[in-house]
Each structure stands twice: as structure tokens, then as C-alpha cells.
Amino acid sequence: MSGGLDPETRDRLLADPGAILADRDLMRALVAAREAEAGANVVDIRGRAMQALETRLDRLEQAHEGVIAAAYDNQSGTAMIHRAVLFLLEQPDLGDLVGVLQSDIAPLLRIETLRLVVEADPGLPPLPEDAVIVPEGTIGLVVAAGRRAPRGDDILLRSAPALTRTLHGRAVASEALMPVDLGPGRPRAMMLMGSADAGRFQPAHGTDLLRFFLQAFRLVLLDRMAG
């Protein structure tokens, strides 16, 4: 038959018709050929349904890939935080603990800055030189960042304002401000993270891993301060 399939190809397709269904490009070509043959005044409902199902399948595949990517990022982030916490636990005294924040743990977390900021208090034991000592009331101003009403005492993720550049010691694009409770009668303190990536710390992001890291740091910090 002129223009027909050769016997070998025809036998293969008859033996496994699913091979055609599994090939999207081939199915599109078949549907297009069928519609062209039917003419412009005839609507092939099956062809339209197939196109709709194909579009839906594409969306499902994209969503599936997004879920896998998010799960991988979460697993990777969890592993980084766990390594950072173990590094904190290895520090023998207060000086080493505060000193490794910027030198070792910041690179481990893939951020540019990691600082302990404490408001000055004459009754507080001397802190290592790597700690950032600021006047009383500074942390409240930094957290408010020019807003009329300061936010609650919780982790704050945002784009980095010019106000915090001196605390970071360099320009960063986004930051995390995490309150550190030093206990009753002690000054206000916070941990400050900064990233050159504007999308690293955004208000819509979750804070569970940061909260875990902060709690671990606080416990180790209080232990080293007492020792």
C-alpha cells in the first residue's frame, strides 16, 4: 500500500501499541493529522481532551519536581544546622564559642556574617572581643528599623537595611535577627546573620531550623558564661 508502514514497523506497533501512547510528540502529530483530515468545521473532542490531560500532566510533573527540590533543600539545610550545632558544642570556653561564629560557622552555614550582639551592661562579665557591644536600646531600634511599632521578640527575617551594616561589618542583602535570652537581670542580646543573597532570608520563609540553632547556641553560651 502506497505511503503505508513497512510490515516490520506495522507488526511492532500492533504488538505494542502502548509505544505510541508513551511518545508525546508522536501523539501530538497523530492528533494534528486527524484534525487536519476532519477539517476546520469538525471538533475532535478526544483530541481536545488529550491536550487538556497533557497540560494537566505537565503541571503535575512540575509540582512533583518542586516538591522533590524543596525536600532536598530542607534535608541539606538540616544537615548544615546539625554540623553547626556540633561545632558549637566542641568549643571549650566563651572566647572560642563567640570567636568561631564568624570565622568557622558562618562559612559552614553559607552566609557572610554571624554575630553575637549584646547591649552594654556594667554587671555583665567581660565578653570576647568578637562580640558586638552596642549601647542600651540599640537592639530595639535595629529590630524596629524605622517602624513606629517594634515587632515582637521573635526571629525576624528581612532585607538588610543600611541601619545594620555597621553590626555586620560589611554590606549584606538579607538578614536574620534572632533574640538571645541571657536570663533575668541581664542585658538584651541577639544573634545576627547576614547573607549576600537577597533571597536567603525573607519573611515568608520558615524559621524552625534557625530556632533550633538559636536554642542550641543559647544553651551553650549560658553554660560557657557560667564556667
TORROLO-378444 format. One record per residue (C-alpha): x, y, z. Coordinates in steps of 0.25 Angstrom, whole numbers. Layout:
<pts>
+-------+-------+-------+
!    px !    py !    pz !
+-------+-------+-------+
!     X !     Y !     Z !
...
+-------+-------+-------+
</pts>
This chain:
<pts>
+-------+-------+-------+
!    px !    py !    pz !
+-------+-------+-------+
!     0 !     0 !     0 !
!     6 !    13 !    -4 !
!    10 !    22 !     7 !
!     7 !    11 !    17 !
!    16 !     5 !    28 !
!    26 !    -5 !    25 !
!    22 !   -19 !    30 !
!    32 !   -19 !    41 !
!    29 !    -6 !    47 !
!    14 !    -9 !    46 !
!    16 !   -23 !    53 !
!    24 !   -16 !    64 !
!    13 !    -5 !    66 !
!     2 !   -16 !    66 !
!    10 !   -24 !    77 !
!    12 !   -12 !    86 !
!     2 !     0 !    83 !
!     6 !     6 !    96 !
!    19 !    10 !    90 !
!    11 !    21 !    82 !
!     3 !    25 !    94 !
!    16 !    27 !   102 !
!    22 !    37 !    92 !
!    16 !    51 !    93 !
!    22 !    56 !    81 !
!    16 !    45 !    73 !
!     3 !    46 !    79 !
!     2 !    61 !    76 !
!     6 !    58 !    62 !
!    -6 !    48 !    61 !
!   -16 !    57 !    67 !
!   -12 !    69 !    58 !
!   -13 !    60 !    46 !
!   -27 !    55 !    50 !
!   -32 !    69 !    52 !
!   -26 !    73 !    39 !
!   -33 !    62 !    32 !
!   -46 !    65 !    38 !
!   -46 !    79 !    34 !
!   -47 !    92 !    41 !
!   -62 !    91 !    44 !
!   -61 !    78 !    52 !
!   -56 !    78 !    66 !
!   -49 !    65 !    71 !
!   -54 !    64 !    86 !
!   -44 !    53 !    88 !
!   -32 !    61 !    83 !
!   -36 !    73 !    92 !
!   -38 !    64 !   104 !
!   -24 !    58 !   101 !
!   -18 !    72 !   100 !
!   -25 !    76 !   113 !
!   -19 !    63 !   120 !
!    -5 !    66 !   115 !
!    -6 !    80 !   120 !
!   -10 !    75 !   134 !
!     1 !    64 !   134 !
!    11 !    75 !   131 !
!     6 !    83 !   143 !
!     7 !    70 !   152 !
!    21 !    67 !   147 !
!    25 !    82 !   150 !
!    19 !    81 !   164 !
!    25 !    67 !   167 !
!    39 !    73 !   163 !
!    37 !    85 !   172 !
!    33 !    76 !   184 !
!    46 !    68 !   182 !
!    54 !    80 !   181 !
!    48 !    86 !   194 !
!    51 !    73 !   201 !
!    65 !    73 !   196 !
!    67 !    87 !   201 !
!    61 !    84 !   214 !
!    70 !    72 !   216 !
!    82 !    80 !   212 !
!    79 !    91 !   222 !
!    76 !    82 !   233 !
!    90 !    75 !   231 !
!    97 !    89 !   231 !
!    90 !    93 !   244 !
!    93 !    80 !   251 !
!   108 !    81 !   247 !
!   108 !    95 !   252 !
!   102 !    91 !   266 !
!   112 !    80 !   267 !
!   123 !    91 !   265 !
!   117 !   100 !   276 !
!   117 !    88 !   286 !
!   132 !    86 !   283 !
!   136 !   100 !   288 !
!   143 !    99 !   301 !
!   141 !   113 !   306 !
!   133 !   126 !   304 !
!   144 !   133 !   295 !
!   145 !   121 !   286 !
!   130 !   120 !   285 !
!   128 !   134 !   281 !
!   140 !   134 !   272 !
!   136 !   123 !   263 !
!   123 !   129 !   260 !
!   129 !   138 !   249 !
!   141 !   130 !   245 !
!   136 !   116 !   244 !
!   121 !   115 !   246 !
!   117 !   126 !   236 !
!   124 !   119 !   225 !
!   118 !   105 !   229 !
!   104 !   112 !   228 !
!   108 !   118 !   215 !
!   105 !   132 !   220 !
!   114 !   144 !   220 !
!   113 !   149 !   235 !
!   109 !   143 !   248 !
!   110 !   152 !   260 !
!   106 !   152 !   275 !
!   101 !   166 !   278 !
!   100 !   170 !   293 !
!    95 !   183 !   299 !
!   106 !   189 !   309 !
!   104 !   185 !   323 !
!   114 !   188 !   334 !
!   109 !   176 !   342 !
!   111 !   166 !   331 !
!   124 !   158 !   331 !
!   134 !   163 !   320 !
!   131 !   157 !   307 !
!   141 !   153 !   296 !
!   145 !   164 !   286 !
!   137 !   157 !   275 !
!   124 !   160 !   282 !
!   118 !   173 !   277 !
!   115 !   182 !   289 !
!   105 !   193 !   286 !
!    98 !   204 !   295 !
!    86 !   200 !   302 !
!    73 !   202 !   294 !
!    81 !   199 !   281 !
!    75 !   185 !   278 !
!    61 !   191 !   279 !
!    64 !   201 !   269 !
!    70 !   191 !   260 !
!    58 !   182 !   261 !
!    48 !   193 !   258 !
!    57 !   198 !   247 !
!    50 !   211 !   246 !
!    36 !   205 !   248 !
!    27 !   212 !   258 !
!    24 !   200 !   266 !
!    35 !   190 !   268 !
!    32 !   175 !   265 !
!    30 !   164 !   275 !
!    42 !   158 !   282 !
!    44 !   147 !   271 !
!    52 !   143 !   259 !
!    52 !   153 !   249 !
!    55 !   151 !   234 !
!    56 !   163 !   225 !
!    64 !   170 !   214 !
!    76 !   177 !   221 !
!    74 !   192 !   224 !
!    86 !   201 !   224 !
!    84 !   202 !   239 !
!    90 !   189 !   242 !
!   102 !   190 !   233 !
!   112 !   194 !   244 !
!   107 !   182 !   252 !
!   110 !   172 !   241 !
!   123 !   179 !   237 !
!   120 !   178 !   223 !
!   109 !   180 !   213 !
!    99 !   169 !   212 !
!    86 !   167 !   205 !
!    77 !   160 !   215 !
!    78 !   157 !   229 !
!    72 !   149 !   241 !
!    71 !   155 !   255 !
!    69 !   145 !   266 !
!    67 !   149 !   280 !
!    76 !   142 !   291 !
!    71 !   142 !   305 !
!    83 !   143 !   314 !
!    74 !   141 !   327 !
!    67 !   150 !   337 !
!    75 !   163 !   340 !
!    84 !   162 !   328 !
!    84 !   171 !   316 !
!    77 !   169 !   303 !
!    85 !   161 !   293 !
!    82 !   155 !   279 !
!    89 !   147 !   268 !
!    91 !   154 !   255 !
!    92 !   146 !   242 !
!    95 !   153 !   228 !
!    95 !   148 !   214 !
!    99 !   154 !   201 !
!    87 !   146 !   195 !
!    75 !   155 !   195 !
!    66 !   143 !   195 !
!    73 !   136 !   207 !
!    65 !   142 !   218 !
!    51 !   146 !   214 !
!    39 !   148 !   223 !
!    31 !   137 !   217 !
!    42 !   126 !   220 !
!    41 !   116 !   231 !
!    49 !   118 !   244 !
!    49 !   104 !   250 !
!    64 !   101 !   247 !
!    68 !   115 !   251 !
!    61 !   113 !   264 !
!    67 !   100 !   267 !
!    81 !   106 !   264 !
!    78 !   118 !   273 !
!    73 !   110 !   285 !
!    86 !   101 !   284 !
!    95 !   113 !   283 !
!    87 !   120 !   295 !
!    89 !   107 !   304 !
!   104 !   106 !   300 !
!   106 !   121 !   302 !
!   100 !   121 !   316 !
!   108 !   109 !   320 !
!   121 !   115 !   316 !
!   117 !   129 !   322 !
!   115 !   121 !   336 !
!   128 !   114 !   334 !
+-------+-------+-------+
</pts>
